[in-house]
């Protein structure tokens, strides 16, 4: 077997030592300027590129780097700024961070879980007067910067949030008659323009990733609005992009259902990258239904959702994928999703902080790159399958000798557990998912405490009163 090509579909945005977090806090505290913040941002993105190049990744996903949230980035690039921020006539980073964090008199956008990950995104708001308008200048400039710094410019592959997923992630407000279907139709001409711009002139990329994780959702089944939209959108994008960059359609966070798989692999794109880590179902579907001979398959076998190496298990799945596709030239090894969901680098953990028998089993983002390239080599890709992924994680770990697959299975069905869990709650219970926004008074109090103008006891007393009030 020959070596396979490798691809990434996202990388941690924080920086190796959380440089972005520290720069943002300084910027919000008015300790650095906007240009200084953007300088740190570029350095972090370049470091991510260099780390992926050093690992030997062939196709490096870029453009997912963000100051705050990639969904907010794309809503801004498509002109979906929320109405209250538009009415306040805010622009640039002032508008961006107001939507992210809010300010006195202007609440932030809602924040909710990004599919079933632990990441939360800012929910774009679409009203009757929302008119999408494109401004891709900062994104294109970012891609051009990375191409100019890359060892091989064509290894740089822009990551774009797909139109169907972006529209479905939005919140439709103020009684608008607009729906995801309406918004998608308004967005398609702008996506055409983006693909055209990325493929020409100084940018001139050979490939673009369109991320459509919404296709793992139940409403993507055959006969649904999502299926109809997806097929129409990609047909239109393909007709307008016949001489443009190749499209890698990336679908992650779960296995596709057999019905969805059957139409997704027939979409007019050059590669389809799938998540093979959430369950055994995805590889079984590929084996049963086959894969089109005219397309490439992105094999998402390196788990982007946990910190385990899983080399043997991933190697076994990859073996089965290669056998099903029957052409190594059309298989590209990839993570199951963006690596943003794992820490940056295991080497930054202090010696002795993690037991050695556990440490040898771990892989953060940089180590996942090592796993990726090892799997793509002919010797590692032929690893024996591991039936139970926990066996690969825990073998040899002290204290894990008694762990069995049965321990990963709940003792009671969901319906029985649910009744016991909600026995004393009302029909529609409510909850919160995090802290309450800081008011101007709380910020003032915290600042005075840090400056020594307020004692610790007085500070904690006021904080306790505020907690009691909001609860």
C-alpha positions in Angstrom: 0.0 0.0 0.0 1.2 3.5 -0.8 1.1 6.5 1.5 -2.1 8.5 1.5 -2.5 12.2 1.4 -3.5 14.1 4.6 -5.8 17.0 5.3 -6.8 19.1 8.4 -10.2 20.7 8.7 -9.5 23.1 11.5 -7.0 23.8 14.3 -7.1 25.4 17.8 -7.5 29.1 17.6 -6.1 30.1 21.0 -2.4 29.7 20.2 0.1 27.3 21.8 0.1 29.3 25.1 -3.4 30.9 24.9 -1.9 34.0 23.3 -5.3 35.0 21.8 -7.1 34.9 25.2 -4.5 37.1 26.8 -4.5 39.5 23.8 -8.3 39.8 23.8 -8.4 40.5 27.6 -5.8 43.3 27.1 -7.7 44.7 24.1 -11.0 44.7 26.1 -9.1 46.4 29.0 -7.8 49.0 26.6 -4.2 48.0 27.2 -3.4 47.3 23.6 -4.7 48.7 20.3 -6.8 47.1 17.6 -3.7 46.8 15.4 -1.8 45.1 18.2 -4.6 42.6 18.7 -4.7 41.8 15.0 -0.9 41.4 15.0 -1.2 38.7 17.7 -4.0 37.1 15.8 -1.9 36.8 12.6 1.0 35.4 14.6 -1.2 32.7 16.1 -2.6 31.8 12.7 0.9 31.6 11.3 2.1 29.4 14.1 -0.8 27.0 13.5 0.2 26.9 9.8 3.8 26.1 10.7 2.9 23.4 13.2 0.8 21.7 10.5 3.5 22.0 7.9 6.1 20.7 10.3 3.9 17.6 10.9 3.9 17.0 7.1 0.2 17.6 6.5 -0.5 17.9 2.7 -3.7 20.0 2.7 -3.9 22.5 5.6 -7.3 24.0 6.5 -7.0 27.7 7.2 -9.4 30.6 7.8 -11.2 29.1 10.8 -9.0 31.2 13.0 -11.1 33.8 14.8 -11.0 36.7 17.3 -14.0 35.3 19.0 -16.3 32.9 17.1 -16.3 31.6 13.5 -20.1 31.6 13.2 -20.1 35.3 14.1 -17.3 35.8 11.6 -19.3 34.4 8.8 -22.5 36.2 9.8 -20.5 39.4 9.6 -18.9 38.6 6.3 -22.4 38.0 4.8 -23.8 41.2 6.3 -26.0 39.6 8.9 -25.2 42.1 11.7 -28.1 42.2 14.1 -30.6 45.1 14.0 -29.8 46.6 17.4 -26.1 46.9 16.5 -26.9 48.4 13.0 -29.3 50.9 14.6 -26.5 52.0 17.0 -24.4 52.6 13.9 -21.5 50.5 15.3 -18.9 49.3 12.8 -15.8 47.2 12.7 -14.6 45.4 15.8 -16.9 47.6 17.9 -19.9 46.1 16.2 -18.3 42.6 16.3 -17.6 42.5 20.0 -20.8 44.2 20.9 -22.7 41.3 19.3 -20.3 38.9 21.1 -20.3 40.4 24.6 -23.0 43.1 24.6 -22.7 46.6 26.1 -25.0 48.8 28.2 -28.3 49.0 26.5 -27.3 46.6 23.7 -27.7 42.9 24.7 -25.3 40.4 23.1 -26.5 37.7 20.6 -27.7 34.5 22.1 -25.1 31.9 22.7 -25.8 28.2 22.3 -24.0 24.9 21.9 -22.5 24.2 18.5 -24.2 20.9 17.7 -23.3 18.4 20.5 -19.8 19.8 21.1 -18.7 21.7 24.2 -18.2 24.8 22.1 -20.8 27.6 22.1 -21.4 29.9 19.2 -23.1 33.3 18.8 -26.5 32.9 17.2 -26.9 35.2 14.2 -30.3 37.1 14.1 -32.2 37.4 10.9 -35.2 39.8 10.6 -37.4 41.0 7.8 -35.0 43.9 7.1 -31.9 41.7 7.0 -30.3 42.0 3.6 -27.2 39.9 3.1 -24.2 41.9 1.8 -20.8 40.4 1.2 -17.5 41.7 2.6 -14.9 39.0 2.3 -11.9 41.4 2.3 -10.5 40.4 5.7 -11.0 36.7 5.0 -9.3 36.9 1.5 -6.5 38.9 2.9 -6.0 36.3 5.7 -5.8 33.5 3.1 -3.4 35.5 1.0 -1.2 36.1 4.0 -1.0 32.4 4.9 -0.4 31.4 1.2 2.5 33.9 1.0 4.1 32.4 4.2 3.4 28.7 3.4 6.2 26.5 2.2 3.8 25.4 -0.5 1.1 27.9 -1.3 -1.3 25.3 -2.7 -1.2 23.4 0.6 -3.3 26.2 2.0 -7.1 25.3 1.8 -9.6 28.0 3.0 -12.4 26.8 5.3 -15.8 28.3 4.7 -19.0 27.7 6.7 -21.5 26.2 4.3 -24.6 28.1 3.3 -27.1 25.5 4.5 -25.5 25.2 7.9 -25.1 29.0 8.3 -28.8 29.5 7.5 -29.9 26.8 9.8 -27.8 28.1 12.7 -29.5 31.5 12.5 -32.4 32.7 14.7 -35.3 34.3 12.8 -36.6 37.2 14.9 -39.3 39.9 15.1 -42.0 37.8 13.4 -40.0 37.7 10.1 -41.4 35.7 7.2 -37.9 34.8 6.3 -36.8 31.2 6.8 -33.6 29.2 6.4 -34.7 28.4 2.8 -35.2 32.1 2.0 -31.9 33.1 3.5 -30.0 30.3 1.6 -31.3 31.6 -1.7 -30.2 35.1 -0.8 -26.8 33.8 0.3 -26.0 31.6 -2.8 -25.0 34.5 -5.1 -22.6 35.7 -2.4 -21.1 32.2 -2.0 -20.6 32.1 -5.8 -18.7 35.4 -5.6 -16.6 34.1 -2.7 -15.5 30.9 -4.6 -14.7 33.0 -7.6 -12.6 35.5 -5.6 -10.8 32.7 -3.8 -9.9 31.0 -7.1 -8.5 33.9 -9.0 -5.6 36.4 -9.0 -3.3 36.7 -6.0 -5.4 34.2 -3.9 -5.7 31.5 -6.6 -6.4 28.6 -4.3 -6.8 25.1 -5.8 -9.3 23.8 -3.1 -11.9 25.1 -0.7 -13.6 23.4 2.2 -17.3 24.0 2.7 -18.3 22.8 6.1 -21.9 21.5 6.4 -22.3 19.8 9.8 -26.0 20.4 9.6 -26.3 17.4 7.3 -25.9 15.0 10.3 -29.1 16.4 11.8 -32.4 14.4 11.5 -34.1 17.0 9.3 -31.5 16.3 6.5 -33.3 13.1 5.6 -34.7 12.4 2.1 -37.8 14.4 1.2 -37.0 17.2 3.6 -36.4 20.9 3.1 -32.7 20.5 4.0 -32.2 17.8 1.3 -33.9 19.9 -1.3 -32.0 23.0 -0.4 -28.6 21.2 -0.2 -29.0 19.6 -3.7 -30.2 22.9 -5.2 -27.4 25.0 -3.6 -24.6 22.7 -4.6 -25.9 22.3 -8.1 -25.9 26.1 -8.5 -22.5 26.5 -6.9 -21.0 23.8 -9.1 -22.4 25.4 -12.3 -20.9 28.7 -11.3 -17.6 27.2 -10.2 -16.8 24.9 -13.1 -13.3 26.4 -13.5 -12.8 27.4 -9.9 -11.3 25.7 -6.9 -12.2 22.1 -6.1 -14.7 21.8 -3.3 -14.2 19.5 -0.3 -17.6 19.1 1.5 -16.9 18.4 5.1 -19.6 16.8 7.3 -18.8 16.1 10.9 -20.0 15.5 14.5 -21.8 12.3 13.7 -22.4 9.5 11.1 -24.7 10.3 8.2 -27.8 8.2 8.0 -27.9 5.8 5.0 -30.5 8.0 3.3 -28.5 11.2 3.7 -25.3 9.5 2.7 -26.9 8.3 -0.6 -27.5 11.9 -1.8 -24.5 13.6 -0.1 -22.0 11.5 -2.0 -23.8 12.4 -5.3 -23.5 16.2 -4.8 -21.4 17.9 -7.4 -18.2 18.3 -5.3 -14.8 16.8 -5.7 -14.3 15.4 -2.2 -16.6 14.4 0.7 -15.0 14.3 4.2 -16.9 12.3 6.7 -16.7 11.6 10.5 -15.9 8.0 11.1 -15.3 8.3 14.8 -18.7 8.8 16.4 -19.9 5.3 15.7 -19.3 2.2 13.6 -22.3 3.1 11.4 -20.4 5.4 9.0 -17.8 2.9 7.8 -20.5 0.2 7.6 -22.6 2.5 5.4 -19.7 3.1 3.1 -19.0 -0.6 2.9 -22.6 -1.4 2.1 -23.5 1.4 -0.3 -20.0 1.9 -1.8 -18.5 5.2 -2.8 -18.6 7.0 -6.2 -15.6 6.3 -8.4 -15.5 9.9 -9.5 -14.9 11.4 -6.1 -12.4 11.5 -3.3 -13.2 10.4 0.3 -11.9 12.4 3.2 -11.5 9.7 5.9 -12.1 11.4 9.3 -10.5 8.7 11.4 -8.5 10.8 13.8 -10.9 11.7 16.6 -11.1 15.5 17.0 -13.4 15.3 20.0 -11.2 13.6 22.6 -7.6 13.6 23.8 -6.8 9.9 23.2 -4.4 8.7 20.4 -6.6 5.8 19.2 -4.1 4.8 16.6 -5.0 1.1 16.4 -8.7 1.8 16.2 -8.2 4.5 13.6 -5.9 2.3 11.6 -8.5 -0.5 11.6 -11.2 1.9 10.4 -8.9 3.3 7.7 -8.1 -0.2 6.5 -11.8 -0.8 5.9 -12.3 2.5 4.1 -9.4 1.8 1.7 -10.8 -1.6 0.9 -14.3 -0.1 0.3 -13.0 2.7 -2.0 -10.5 0.4 -3.7 -8.3 3.3 -4.8 -5.8 4.9 -2.4 -5.4 7.9 -4.7 -9.0 8.8 -3.8 -8.6 8.5 0.0 -7.4 11.5 2.1 -6.8 10.9 5.8 -8.3 13.6 8.0 -9.5 14.3 11.6 -13.1 13.6 12.3 -13.7 17.3 12.8 -11.8 20.5 13.6 -9.1 20.0 16.2 -10.2 23.1 17.9 -12.0 20.9 20.5 -8.8 19.6 22.0 -5.9 21.4 23.7 -3.1 22.6 21.6 0.0 20.7 22.7 0.6 17.9 25.2 4.3 19.0 25.5 3.1 22.1 27.4 1.8 20.0 30.2 4.3 19.9 33.1 6.4 16.8 33.6 4.8 14.6 36.3 1.4 16.4 36.1 0.0 13.4 34.2 0.9 9.8 35.1 3.3 8.4 32.4 1.0 5.4 31.6 -1.8 7.8 30.8 0.4 10.4 29.1 1.5 7.8 26.5 -2.1 7.4 25.5 -2.9 11.1 25.0 -2.8 13.3 22.0 -3.6 17.0 21.9 -3.9 18.9 18.6 -0.2 18.7 17.7 0.0 15.1 18.6 -3.1 14.4 16.6 -1.2 15.7 13.6 1.5 13.0 14.3 -1.2 10.4 14.4 -2.6 11.7 11.1 0.6 11.4 9.2 1.5 8.1 10.7 -1.8 6.6 9.7 -1.3 7.9 6.1 2.0 5.9 5.8 1.7 2.4 4.4 3.1 0.7 7.5 0.8 2.2 10.1 -2.4 2.3 7.9 -2.4 -1.5 7.9 -2.8 -1.7 11.7 -5.1 -4.4 13.0 -8.6 -3.3 13.8 -9.6 -2.7 17.4 -13.2 -3.6 18.0 -13.7 -1.5 21.1 -12.1 1.9 21.1 -11.9 2.0 24.9 -9.5 -1.0 24.7 -7.1 1.2 22.7 -7.4 4.1 25.1 -6.9 2.3 28.4 -4.8 -0.8 27.8 -1.8 -0.7 30.2 -3.2 2.1 32.3 -3.0 1.4 36.0 -6.5 1.3 37.6 -8.2 0.6 34.2 -7.8 -3.2 34.3 -11.3 -3.8 35.4 -12.9 -1.5 32.8 -15.1 -3.4 30.3 -17.3 -2.3 27.4 -20.4 -3.0 29.4 -19.5 -0.1 31.7 -20.0 2.3 28.8 -23.7 1.1 28.6 -26.4 2.6 30.8 -28.2 0.2 33.1 -31.7 1.5 32.2 -33.2 2.7 28.9 -33.5 6.5 28.3 -37.3 6.6 28.8 -37.0 5.0 32.2 -34.2 7.2 33.4 -35.9 10.3 32.1 -39.0 9.8 34.2 -36.9 9.5 37.4 -34.8 12.5 36.6 -37.7 14.8 35.9 -40.1 13.4 38.5 -40.3 16.6 40.6 -39.9 19.2 37.8 -42.7 21.1 35.9 -43.6 20.1 32.3 -41.3 22.8 30.8 -38.4 23.4 33.2 -35.9 26.2 32.6 -32.2 26.4 33.2 -29.2 28.7 32.6 -26.0 27.6 30.8 -23.5 30.0 32.4 -22.9 33.3 34.2 -25.0 36.4 34.0 -23.6 39.4 32.0 -21.4 41.8 34.0 -23.0 45.2 34.5 -21.2 48.5 34.5 -21.5 48.5 38.3 -19.8 45.1 38.6 -17.0 46.1 36.2 -16.4 49.3 38.3 -16.4 47.3 41.5 -13.9 44.8 40.2 -11.7 47.5 38.8 -11.7 49.3 42.2 -10.9 46.1 44.0 -7.9 45.4 41.7 -6.7 49.0 42.2 -6.9 48.6 46.0 -9.7 51.1 46.4 -12.1 48.5 47.8 -11.1 45.9 50.3 -11.6 42.2 49.7 -14.4 41.8 52.3 -16.4 44.7 50.9 -15.8 43.4 47.3 -17.0 39.9 48.2 -20.0 41.3 50.0 -21.1 43.3 47.0 -20.6 40.3 44.7 -22.6 38.1 47.0 -25.5 40.6 47.0 -25.4 40.7 43.1 -25.5 36.9 42.9 -28.4 36.8 45.3 -30.2 39.4 43.2 -29.8 37.7 39.8 -30.7 34.3 41.2 
